[in-house]
């Protein structure tokens, strides 16, 4: 067979496979009405687990995925399974996660951003997760070789996961103007965690944890859960039941 025909046939097959994958992903997104994308320099895995536990306590069928010390998929019954990676980590694995959550009949997914490159962070949000709620825990001088060279550049990079027409939650204050600008650009509402919100996290709230947790993480998780419709007293009891990440 002529080489040109072979190449044309191969290109046609690849195009068909790409269209099929795109259709499957769009269908998965439609089946998961609440999609929460968690990003930030510190605390992403913890906040992902806390939000998912709070939503489950509120009766919302929730899946979660963390990429912390060990990547984990957490199902609606709270069971955890390792995420299989045949090679190096790749954001394409998030497609599998979304499909698994849809197959589990999840009403919500809480997914930790696994991208570092600024362009890939934006791609993860705009093309893969398409979140209804975004979380940026904080901005720190972390991974400056990729997102730097300055913490301000890190803030711009993390802004790539701000949702379109959704709600952004953040405990970051120093670089909040950058995040706020990104939220306005994508027509999203921004909810900031400030000192009054931290003071509202009582000693009693923190005593419910069997491990060391940060008030900022708790305040963020509670804010997201309440926005979704879970009462605070219900959500906090769920947070206490969250399994900490292996790194904790």
C-alpha positions in Angstrom: 0.0 0.0 0.0 1.2 3.5 -0.8 2.9 5.2 2.2 0.8 8.3 1.7 -2.4 6.2 2.1 -1.0 4.6 5.2 -0.2 7.9 6.8 -3.7 9.3 5.8 -5.3 6.2 7.3 -3.3 6.5 10.5 -4.2 10.2 10.8 -7.9 9.4 10.3 -7.8 6.7 13.0 -6.0 9.1 15.5 -8.5 11.9 14.8 -11.4 9.5 15.4 -9.9 8.3 18.6 -9.4 11.9 19.8 -13.0 12.8 19.0 -14.2 9.7 20.8 -12.1 10.5 23.9 -13.3 14.1 23.8 -17.0 13.0 23.7 -16.4 10.6 26.6 -14.9 13.3 28.7 -17.6 15.8 28.0 -20.2 13.1 29.0 -18.3 12.5 32.2 -18.3 16.2 33.1 -22.0 16.4 32.5 -22.6 13.6 34.9 -20.7 15.3 37.8 -22.5 18.6 38.6 -20.1 19.7 41.4 -16.4 19.8 40.4 -13.9 21.3 42.8 -10.4 21.9 41.7 -7.8 22.4 44.5 -4.5 24.2 43.9 -1.9 26.1 45.9 1.6 26.0 47.2 0.8 24.2 50.4 -2.0 22.1 51.9 -3.6 21.0 48.6 -3.9 17.3 49.6 -5.2 18.1 53.1 -7.8 20.5 51.8 -8.9 18.1 49.1 -9.5 15.4 51.7 -11.3 17.8 54.1 -13.7 19.1 51.5 -14.5 15.6 50.3 -15.2 14.4 53.8 -17.4 17.4 54.6 -19.5 16.8 51.4 -19.9 13.1 52.2 -21.1 14.0 55.7 -23.7 16.2 54.0 -25.0 13.3 52.0 -23.4 14.3 48.7 -22.0 11.4 46.9 -18.4 12.5 46.5 -15.2 11.2 44.9 -11.8 12.8 45.5 -8.3 12.5 44.1 -5.1 13.6 45.7 -1.6 13.7 44.2 0.3 14.2 47.5 2.9 11.8 48.9 1.1 8.9 47.2 -1.6 9.5 44.5 -5.0 8.3 45.8 -8.6 8.0 44.4 -11.1 8.2 47.2 -14.6 6.8 46.5 -18.0 7.8 47.9 -17.8 5.2 50.7 -14.5 6.7 51.8 -12.4 3.8 50.5 -9.1 4.6 48.9 -7.2 3.1 46.0 -3.8 3.9 44.6 -3.7 5.6 41.2 -1.9 3.4 38.7 0.8 5.2 36.7 2.4 3.2 33.9 5.1 5.9 33.5 5.7 9.4 34.9 2.9 11.5 36.2 0.9 13.2 33.4 -2.1 15.5 33.7 -3.9 13.2 31.2 -4.5 10.9 34.1 -7.1 13.4 35.3 -9.3 12.3 32.4 -9.3 8.8 33.8 -10.2 10.1 37.3 -13.1 12.2 36.0 -14.4 9.1 34.1 -14.0 6.9 37.2 -16.0 9.4 39.3 -18.8 9.6 36.7 -18.9 5.7 36.7 -19.2 5.8 40.5 -22.3 8.0 40.1 -20.6 10.8 42.0 -22.5 14.1 42.4 -19.2 15.8 43.3 -15.5 15.4 42.7 -12.8 17.2 44.6 -9.6 16.9 42.6 -6.1 18.2 43.4 -4.2 20.0 40.7 -1.2 17.9 39.6 0.3 20.4 37.1 3.3 22.6 37.8 4.0 24.3 34.5 1.8 27.4 34.3 0.4 26.5 30.8 -0.5 23.0 32.0 -2.2 24.4 35.1 -4.5 26.5 32.9 -5.0 23.5 30.6 -6.0 21.3 33.5 -8.7 23.7 34.5 -10.0 24.9 31.2 -10.0 21.7 29.2 -10.1 18.9 31.8 -11.7 19.8 35.1 -13.8 22.8 34.1 -14.6 23.3 37.8 -17.6 24.9 39.4 -15.6 25.7 42.4 -11.9 26.5 42.5 -9.6 26.6 45.6 -6.2 28.2 45.8 -4.9 27.5 49.3 -2.0 29.9 49.4 1.0 31.3 47.4 4.5 30.5 48.6 8.0 30.7 47.0 7.7 27.0 45.9 8.8 25.4 42.6 10.4 28.7 41.5 12.3 26.9 38.9 9.0 26.1 37.1 6.6 28.9 38.3 9.1 31.6 39.3 11.4 33.3 39.5 9.4 35.3 42.1 6.4 34.4 44.4 4.4 36.9 42.4 5.0 34.7 39.3 3.8 31.7 41.4 0.5 33.6 42.0 0.0 34.2 38.3 0.8 30.5 37.6 -1.7 29.3 40.2 -4.3 31.7 38.8 -4.5 29.3 35.8 -6.9 27.1 37.7 -9.4 29.9 38.5 -12.8 28.6 37.2 -14.9 30.2 34.5 -18.2 31.4 35.8 -17.8 29.7 39.1 -16.5 30.5 42.6 -12.9 30.8 43.8 -12.0 30.3 47.4 -8.6 31.3 48.8 -6.8 31.8 52.1 -4.1 33.8 50.3 -3.9 37.4 51.3 -0.6 38.9 50.2 -1.2 38.1 46.5 -5.0 38.2 46.6 -5.2 41.0 44.1 -3.7 38.8 41.4 -6.1 36.0 42.2 -9.0 38.5 42.3 -8.0 39.9 38.9 -8.0 36.4 37.4 -11.4 35.7 38.9 -12.9 38.8 37.4 -11.3 38.0 34.1 -13.1 34.6 34.1 -16.3 36.0 35.6 -16.0 34.1 38.8 -17.0 35.1 42.3 -14.1 35.2 44.8 -14.5 34.2 48.5 -11.5 35.1 50.6 -10.7 33.6 54.0 -9.7 36.4 56.4 -9.0 36.9 60.0 -12.6 36.8 61.1 -13.0 33.4 59.4 -9.9 32.1 61.2 -11.2 33.4 64.5 -14.4 31.5 63.9 -12.5 28.2 63.9 -12.7 27.4 67.6 -10.5 25.3 69.8 -13.3 22.8 70.0 -13.4 22.6 66.2 -9.6 21.8 66.2 -9.8 19.3 69.0 -12.0 17.1 66.8 -9.0 16.2 64.7 -6.8 13.2 65.6 -3.8 14.7 63.9 -2.4 18.2 63.5 -4.4 20.3 61.0 -4.2 24.0 60.1 -7.1 26.4 60.8 -6.7 27.9 57.4 -7.3 24.5 55.8 -10.3 23.9 58.0 -11.8 27.4 57.2 -11.3 26.9 53.5 -13.0 23.5 53.5 -15.9 24.7 55.6 -16.4 27.6 53.3 -16.6 25.4 50.3 -18.9 22.9 52.0 -21.3 25.6 53.1 -21.3 27.1 49.7 -22.3 23.8 48.2 -25.1 23.5 50.8 -23.7 21.5 53.7 -24.5 23.0 57.1 -21.4 24.0 59.1 -22.1 21.6 62.1 -22.6 18.7 59.7 -19.5 19.6 57.7 -17.2 20.0 60.7 -18.1 16.5 61.9 -17.3 15.2 58.5 -13.9 17.0 58.5 -13.0 15.3 61.7 -13.5 11.9 60.0 -11.2 12.8 57.1 -8.3 10.4 56.6 -5.0 12.5 56.6 -2.7 12.3 53.6 0.2 9.9 53.9 2.5 13.0 54.0 0.9 14.2 57.2 
